[in-house]
Amino acid sequence: MKHYGNSEPRLQTTPIVSPTKGNEVVEFAKQIEMPLLPWQENVILESSKIKEDGSFQHKTNLIIAARQNGKTHLLRMRILAGLFLWDEKLQVATAQNRDLSLETFRQVIEVVDSFDWLRSKVKHITRSNGREEIEIKNTGCRYKIIAPSEGAARGLSSDVVYLDEVRQHKTFGAFSALAYTMQARPNSQGFFISNAGDHQSVVLNNLRQRALDKIEKDTEDDINFMEWSAAPHRKLNDVEGWKEANPALGRTIDISAIKARMSDPTEVFM
């Protein structure tokens, strides 16, 4: 019997009923033969919903799913949309581990280099350490990597901010610096991506509590929260819990890979 991960998140703020620009990203991914998985489509469609004036409904997007489920590809498609579809002037990305940001950067370049019609729109790609950046001709749109520190974001004014593996951020320094770069942009968005955290994951826990308050108390908050996680009552060997936490199960993740990890320490497996 084939087991498939759940495409819908177990926990989510109430979806907004409004048009979405996300269909453009879904079609773009198909055009370059890198289609989004159903769960990734759900994230893109919801996070890209717009108001009557065309601005985004959600300034803040918190996405949580287990490792190896395709969060990097999700970010890659959103970054490419900002560069080639939506003319977002500046997108900045960081992660506590610089290698994570660089991996996404390299994968974006890989897509661009694979298609003449994309490569022809690029003004330049800077690959030197600490200055990684892609700039598009005519529009001047840029996507750049910055260090996860307060000083690295100084002077920037960003349309989109990506903070990967939020669970690793034990202080609010980098998060606060990045969040304030969006203050002067009327249609900015933040994407905060992670797998499950622990008690030290102060940034992730704060964002998640905001989302839970939105769900439980209907607070005035524009956060979009989508979490794929096993329900608390699930046992470690409960396949239903694996499906809840791994939306790519049966598509890019084989159930045998999860079974093979059952001998790991409990906290590691969780």
N, C-alpha and C positions, 0 to 999 in steps of 0.2 A: 504494500500500500504506500503510495506516494504521499508525503506530508508537505503541505505548503504553508508558509508563514502568513500571518494575517496582514492583509493590505491596509486595513483600518487600524489606527492606533488604539491601544487599550484606554489611554487617558488623553483627553483633548478638550481644549476650550471650544465653546459652541461655534461651529462653522458659521461664517457670515453669508447671508444670501445676497450676493452681488456678482456682477461680471468679473471675469478674471482674465489677466494677460497670460496666464500660465499655459494656455493652449499653444501659444507661439513657441514656447520652450519645448513643449512635448513634440510639436511638429519639427522643430529644428533638430532635436535629438534623433528623430526618425530619419531626417534628411541626411544626416552624417552617419547613419547606420549604427548609432549608439543609443538605442531607445531606452527610455526610463523604465524601471520596474514599476509595477502598480503602486507600491508604497511611495516611491519617489514622485510619481505623478501626483499622488494625493497631496504631498508636501508642496510641490510647485504650484498646483492649482489653488490651494488655500492661501499660501503665502503671497500669491500674486493677485489677489482680489483687490479691486479698485473702487473708489468712491465715484460719485457723479462727476467730480472735477478731474478724474483720471489719476488722482494720487492713490498711493497704496493704503489699504485698510489697516495693515499691520506694520507698525514701525519695528516691532521686536518679534523675532521668531526663534523659539527654543525647540530644538528637535533632538530627541533622545532615542537611540536604538543601540542594540548590542554591536560589538565589533564585527567588522568584515561583512556588513550588510549593504555597503554601497554608499556610505555618506560622502566619500570623496567624489564619486561620480555625480552625485546630486549637486555638490558645490560647483564642480566643473561646469555643468550645464547652466547653472545660474550665473556664473561668472561670464561665460561666453555670451549669454543673453544680454548681460549688461554692456558688453563690448560691441556686439554686432547687431543686436536687435533694438536695444532701448537707449542707446547713447548716454549711458551713465558716465559722467565725467571722471569720477575717481572711485575705484573699488580697492579697498585695502584688506589684507588678510594677515592673520598671525595665529600662532599657537604656542603654547608653553614650550613645546619641543619644536624647534625651528625646522627639523626634517619633515614634519607633517605639512607645514605650509609650502615647503619646497616641492614635496611630492605632488601636491595639487597644482602648483605652478608648472611643473614639468608636464603634467598630464594635459593642462590647458594648451601648452606649446605643442605637444604631440598632436592634438587635434588640428591646430592651426596649420602645422607643417604638412598635414595629410591632405589638405585641400587647397588647390590653387586659388579658388575664389575667396577663401578666407585669408590666405597668406598675402594676396595682392592688396588687401586693405590695411595691412600692418605697416606702420611707419618704422618702428624699430622694436627689437626685443633686447633688453639688457639682462645679461645672465651673470654678471660679476657679483661676487659674494657681498651681500649687504645692500645691493642696489637692484635687485631683480624687479623687472618691470616690463610690461607690454604696453605700447602706445599705438593707437589706431590713427590712420591718415584722416584728414579732413575734419573728423569730429574731435580729435584730440583726446578721446576717451582712454583712460589708463587703468591698469590693474597692477598693483604692486604689493610686494611682501615687506612687512616691517617687523622689527623685533618686538617681543612681548614685554615692552617696558613703557613707562610713562613718557619718557623723553622722545621715544621713536615716533610718537603720534603728534608731537608738537608742531603747530603751524599747518597741519593738514585739515582739509574740509572735505569730508567723504560722503558720497552718495550711498555706498553700501560698505558695511563692515562685516567681515567673517572672522569669528573666533572659534577655532577648532579645538576639540578635546577640552571643553570648558571645565571638566572635572579636575583637571590638573592645576587650575588656578586657585592658589591658596590665599591670595590677597586680592583686593579690588583694584590694584594699581593699573594694570594693563587694561582691564575692562573699562574702568572709569575714563582713562585717557582716550580710548577708542570711542566710547559712547559720546563723548563731548565733541568729537570731530564731526558728528552728524547734526549738531545743533543749528548750523547755518544753512543746512540743505532742506528745502521744504518737502522733498519726497524721498527721504532717506530710509534705509532699512538696515537692521542688524540681524545677522544670522549666527546663532549660538548653538553649536553642534557638539554632541557628546554621547558617550555611553554612560552607564550608571556611575554615580559618584559615591563618596563616603562622607563622614562628618567633617573632613577637612576641606571639602570642595565648596568653599564659601560662596563663590560666584554662581556656580550651578545651583546650589541649594537656595540661594536668594531668588534667582530667576524662577525656579520651580515653585517656590512658595507664592510668588506673585501670581503664577498661573493657577495654582490651586485655590488661591483666594478669589481669583476671577471666576473659577468654576463653582465654588461653594458659596461665595458671598456676592457674586455678580458685581465685583468692583469695576470702577471705570478704568479700564486698562486696555490698551490696544494690542496686548501680547497674543501671539498665536503659539499655542503649545501643543505639540504632538509627541506622545511618548509611547514607544513600543517596549513593553516590559512585562515580565511574568507577574500575574496577580499574586499578592502576598500569601495567599493560602496554598499556592502550588508547591508540591514537593520538587526536589531537584531533578528527579527522573520523570516528571510529568511532561509528556510530549506537548500537551496543550500550552504549557508555560513556555516551552521552547518556541512554539509557533507565535505566541504573543510577543516574545522578545526579539524574534528574528524574522522580520518581514521578507527577507530574501531566501528563507528556507525553501528548498525544493526548486529554486531557480538558479541561484549562484552558490548556495550553501547546501551541502548534502548532509542529511541527518546523521550519517556515520561520523562526520567530523565532530559533531556535538557529542555523540556517544563516546568518542575517543577521549574527550576531555573530562568525563565523569570521574576519573581517578585523581584529578587535580584537587588540591585543597578546596574546601567548600567555598571560602570567600573568594578564591580565584575564579572558580567556575561561575559563581553568582555574578 
